[in-house]
Amino acid sequence: MNLLSRGLFASASLASLAWPVAGRIFSEKLEIDENRSVWAASTPDYQPGPPLAGDTTADLAIIGGGFTGVSTAYHFSRRYPEKRVVLLEAASLANGASGRNGGMMLNWLPYDSPRNPALDALIYATTNAGIDTIEEIIRRHSLPVSYRRDGTLSVFTSPARAEYGHAKAEYQASIGAQVEFIDRAALAARFRLEGAQGAVLDRGSGQLNGCQYVRGLRPVLVEQGVAIYEQTPVLKVEEGRTISLTTPNGRVQTGAIVLATNGYTSKLGYFRDAIFPVVSHVIATAPLNPAQQLGWQEWAGFYDDMDRISYSSITSEGQVIFGGGSPIGWAYTFNNGTCFNGSQAETARVSASVERGLQRYAPDAQGVTIAQRWSGTLGLTLRRNILLGVRGEHHNVFYAVGFNGHGVTLTNVAGQILTDMYSGDDQMWRGLPFYQDSYTPIPPEPFRWAGYKIFSQLSGHLPRY
């Protein structure tokens, strides 16, 4: 941990003492905006289902219709076909991060930790099996989903960090991971990235259209007996042996719930001091013809080694997705805002910054057409650790939140874990570092907003390693 990070944690710990007062002063409200991503555009005929009207009961109620919620509903309803499962989504399925992300299915966790061969092998096996399961579900149900699994690159932009990446790849390969280091010259010949000094190729990773996947599973879930209510935000959760969920036009009485709400979780009163929603800005090109391919065809995408990470995926249809890349490519809105509400001028400035990030790695991209621009909210924790477990006096509030940008794979794994936790048959997962993990509190407002602004400016052009 560097000096800047140590200072951040110390300051956050001190400022978190203000929660008892500030938490009451700064109340939060749910904000939902329309998904305008390239992924949503690929499902033009999708219409959200009707909202809940009246009262109903459930054995399990899932709050959130993204990867986590849909994965849990899928695995749970297959395990327990006799139980009633209700899924409540505030807008439409895949309206949140699951339908707005960069599209990469990645292995590993969203942070580096000291080497532990047994644990690291378990983490890799878990995430790689998670991607296997996504592919298996697509095949089993003949889902019309665009995806590719031919590898992604972790790119290093200095010779020293490339050496670090080389050593890391050798270690990961030694514990069974399908990875290899590609040096600067070989990378330039196969995947042209301006300024790249080397990269680690993870052959088991890939790219997925999240909207097609999540929305494609809706009829499958319905056939498995899941009651899906879209356009149904949960306004209030009342815990007890039986949990009561209040929605605008109805109520659900349920034996257990799953919080599958990631960056929106604090709006329900949970994990306000654990998660802060950060908005990532993303662009997508029009499908590129052979003369415009940027030299990025061979693998499914890449992400770099900077703190304000740049990430990109390349679809099977030839579109380049690119996001982040600078302090203004990421945004935090005061009091855990879940929408980007910038002015027209600010929106244009942010979009131009993301385009410059793309052109920095691919100077030839200056001539390509940008077809879509959008933003999406992800849930971050201070230590970049995922929160997954069960809580509440009656141990019936299950949760999987705070995926820190690695959600495409891990949210789908979470559905399996939560199903096994409910059944009590979860021994195989208990060795994972995020199982019932604790968290470092994030201070309330106004310290949270000020801290984010200061830290993002200080670290905005620094490497992660």
N, C-alpha and C positions, 0 to 999 in steps of 0.2 A: 504494500500500500504506500503510495507516494505522499509527500508532505501535504499537497493540496487536498487529497482525499482524507487524510487524518484530520486536517482542519475542518473539513466539511462535517465529518461525523461528530467531532467535539462540539461544534457550533449547533448542530441539529439537536444533540442531546440536551444542551443547555436551553435552547429555545423551546423544546418540547414540554418544558415545565409549565408553559403558558396554556396548555390545552384545556384545563378545566374552565378557564374564563373565555379564552378566544373561541373555543368550540361552540359555546352558546351564542357568542356575538355574531359569528360568521356562519349562518345557516346556508345550506346548499340547495340548489334546485336542479332537477333533471332537464338537460337540453338535448334534444335529438334533431339532427339535421339529415338531409337526404343523402344517400350514398350515390355519388356521381363518378365512381371509379370506372376504370376500364373493365373490371370484373363484373360490375353491375350492368354495364352496357352490353355484356355478352349474354344476359338473360332478359332480353327486352319484353318477353311475353309474361314474365313472372308478375303475379298479382298477390299482394299479401292477403292472407285468409282473414276471416271475420274476427272481431274482438270477442272477448268473453262478455256474455250478457246474462246476468243472474248469478246464482250461487251454485257451486259444485264442490265435490270432494275428490281427494286423491290420496294415494299411498305415497306418492312422490311428486312434488311440484318443482319444476326447474325454471329458474328465472334467468332468461337470456337465451336468444336463439342464434348464437354463433357456433363456432367449432365446439366449444366446451359443452354448451347446452345440448346441441344436436348429437354429439358423440355420446354423452351420458344417456340421453333418451334412447339412442340406438342400442347400446350395450345393455342397459338396464331392462328395456322391454323384451330383449331376446332372452335375458336371464330369467326374468319374472313376467312371463306373458299373462299371468293371472292378476297382476297388480295394475292399478289405474295410474297412469303417468300423465301429468298435465304440463305442458310447456308454455310459458308466458313470455312473449316478446314485445317490447315496447313499440317497435316500428314494424319492420319486416325481417324475415330470416336473413342473416348475413349483412344487416345494415351497419354493424359496427366494424371493429378491426378485422374480423374474419373475412369481410368483403372489401376491405380497403387497403390491405397490406401490400408488401412488395412481392408476395407470391412465392417466396423461397421456403421449401421444406428442408429444415436444417437438422443435423445431428448436434449432440452435445447440449450444454446449458449456456445461458447468456452471460457467463462470467468465467474467468480463469480462476483456478484454485490450486493450492499446492498439489504436487503429483501424488497420487495414490493409485497404483496400478489396478488393484481389485475394484475400487470404487469407480475409477474412470472407465474400466471395461464394462461395468454394470451400466453406467450412464449411456455409453455408446450403444450397448446392446439394446437398452430400453428405447432409445430414440430411433435407432435403425429399425427395430421391430415395429415401432409406431408408424413409420413410413410404409413398411411392408403392409400393415393393416389398412392404411388408406388405400393403397393399390388393390388389396384384396377386396375391399368393400366396393370399389369402383367396378371391378370385374364381376363380383358376385351379383350385383344388381344392374349391370349394364348401364351405368350412369353416364350421361353425355358430358363428360368432364375433360377439359383440356389440361394435360399435365405432361411433364417430362421428368425423367430420373436418370440423368446422365452426368450428374456432378455439379458442384458449385465451388467457387474459389474464395478463400480467405486471402486477401491481397495485402502485401506489405510495401510501404512507400519509402522506405529508407534501407540502405544496406545493413545497418545494425539490426533493424527489426526483421529483415529477411533472414538473417542468421538465426534469430530467435525462432522464426517460423520453421526453418529447416530442422532445428533441434526438436521442436514441438512435433513436427510430422514424423520424425524418426521414432519418437517416444510413442505417439499414438499408433503407429503401425506395429510397434512391438507388442501392443496389447490387443491386437486383432482388428484395428480399424482399417477401413479401405481408403487410406489416404496416402498421398505422395507429395513431395515438394517439387515444384517446378521452378527452375532458376530463371533469371531475367531473360536470357537469350532464348530459351525454349518457350517461355511464356510469350515473348514478342512474336514468335513465329506462329503461335497457335491461338492467341487471344490478345488482341492488341489493346493494351491499356497504357496510356501515356503516363510515364512516371513510375510505373510498377517495377519493383526490384526483385520480385519473386512472389510466389503464392503457394498455398497449400490447397491441393485438390482433394475434396471429399467426394469420392465416387458414389457413395450411397445416398447422397442428398439430391434435391431437385427443385421443381417448380410446380405449383398447383393453382388453378383458378378456384378460389375459395367460394365465390358466389355460386358457381355451377355445382360445386360439391355439396355445399350446405343446402341450397335450394333443391338440388336434385334428390336429396334424401327425404324431402318432405313427404312425398307419396309413400315411400318405404316406411317411414315412421307411422303414418296414418294406418297403413296396412298392418303394422305391428301393434296397433291399438293405442298409440299415443294421441292424446287430444292436444292439438296445437291452436293456440289463440294468439294471433298477431295483432298489432295495433292495441296492445294491452299492457301498458306500464303498470308495474307494481308500485303503489303509493305508500303502503305501510305493511310492515311485518310485525306480527304480534306472536312472540315465541311462547311455547308451552308444550305439554305432551302432544297436544294437537296444535299446529301452527296455523294462524289465520293470515291470509294475504288479501289485502284490499286493493282493488283495481277501480278504474273510473266507473264501471257499470256492473261490478260483481264482486264476489268474494270466493276464495278457495280455502277450504278446510283440509289440511293435509297432515300426514304423519311425519313427513320430513321434507326439507327443501334442499335445493342445490343453488348456491350463488355462482352463476356462470356469467358474471357481468363485468369482469376485468376492470377496465378504466372507469366504468360507471358505478362501481360497487359502493363508493362512499355515499351515493345518493340514497341508498337504503339504510344508511347509518352504520354500516360495517366498514372496518378497516380505514377509517378516515385518517388515522395517523400512520398508516402503512403504505398507502398507494397514492401516487399523484398521477393524474392523467396528462400525458404529453401528446400534442398533436404533431404528427409527421406529415410533411407536404410531399406529394408524389406527382409525377407526370408519366404519361405513356405516349410513345410515338404511334403514328399510323403504322400498319404493317409495312416493313421495309422490303423493297425489291432487292434482287441479288447485288445490284450495284451500290446499295446503301447499307449493307449488312454490318458495317463498322468493325468487321473482324471479330464479332462476338458470337458466332454461331455455334461453336463446338460444345460449350457447356451452358448450363441452365441459368447461371448468374454469378454474382460476386458481391462481396462486401469488403470494405477497407479497414484499416487499422487506426482510424482517427476517433477521437472521443465523440465528435458529432459525425457519426458514421454515415458514409455514403453506401447505398445498396442498390442493386439492380438485378432484375431477372429478365430473361428473354423467353417469350412464349413460343409455343410450337407454331403459332401463326406468324411469327416474325416481328412481333411488337417488342420494343424495349421499354421496360418499366424502370424508372429511376427515382430515388427519393433521398431526403436528408441532405447531408453534405456540407452543412454550414450551421452556425448558430441560429440563423433565421429560417433554416430548413426544418427546424423543430421549434415548437412554441408551447408555452405554458400560459394558460389564462387564469387570472386571479380567481381564487376560491374554487379551485378544482373544476374549472369550466371544461365542458366536453365538446365544445364546438369552436371552430375558428371564426371569430366574428370581426375580422379585420376589415378596414375600409377597402374600397376598390383600388386605391393607390397602394395600400399595404399588400393586398393580395397580389397585385401585379409585381411588386418588388420581390415578394417571396418566390413567386413562380419563376421570375428571371434568375434568382439566385440558384434555384434547383436546376434550371436549364444550364447555367454556367458550370454547375457541378458535373453534369453529364458531359459537357463539352471539354471540361478539363481532362477527363479520362478518354474522351473520343472527340478530338478536334473536328473530325469529319461530320459530327452530328449537327454542326451549325446549319446544314442545309435540309435537315429532316423536318417533317411536319409533326408538331405536337398535337395529338388528337384529344387527349383528356388531361385535365388537371384536377386534383382533388386533395383532400386532407382526411386523416383518420386518427382516432384517439386510441392510444395504447396505454396500458397500465404499467408504471414503473415502481419499483421499490428501491429503497436507498442503497441496499447491498446488491441489487440486481438479482435477488433470490425469489424464486416462485413460492407462493403460499398455497398449500393444498392440505386439506384435512377436514376435521369435523369439530364443531364447537357447540356451545349452548348447554344449559342445565340438563337437558334430556338427550344430549348428543344426537341431535337430529337436524343440525344446520351444517350441511356439507358445503365445501367451497373449493374452488380452484381459480385463483386470480393472480394478477401481477406477473405476466409472462415476459415482460421486458423485451419484446420484439422477437422472441423465439416461439411465438404461439402456434404457428401452423402445425408443427409436429406435436408439441407438448400439450396443447389443448386437446388434441385427439387421443393422446395417451391418457390424459386426465379422465376422460369418460370411462375408460376401463378401470382406472384406479378407484374412482369414486364408487363405481358399481361394486367392486370387490370390498371396499370399505363398508358399504352398506350391509353387505352379506356377512361381514366378519371374516372373509377369506382373503385377506390382503397381506399375508405374510411375505409374499414375493416382492412387494413394493417397499417394505419398511426400511430397507437399506439405502434407499434413495435420499439424497441430501435435502430434498424439498418436502419430504413426507413429514407433516406436522411440524414444519420448521417455524422458528420464531422470526421476528423481524426487528429492525432498528427503527424506532419511531421517527417520523418526519414531522417537523414543527408545524403548528397551525399558521394561518394568516395573521398578520402580514409578513411574518418571518419566512414563510414558505415561498411566497412570490419573490421577495427580495433575495433570498438565498439562491433560488433558481437563476435569477437574472445575473447575479454576481458570478456564480459558478460557471454558467454557460459562457460568459464572456471570458473568464480566465482559462477555461479548458477548451474553448471552441475550436482552437486550431492546434490542439495538442494531441499526441497519439494516446491510445488506450493502454499501451504496454510500456 
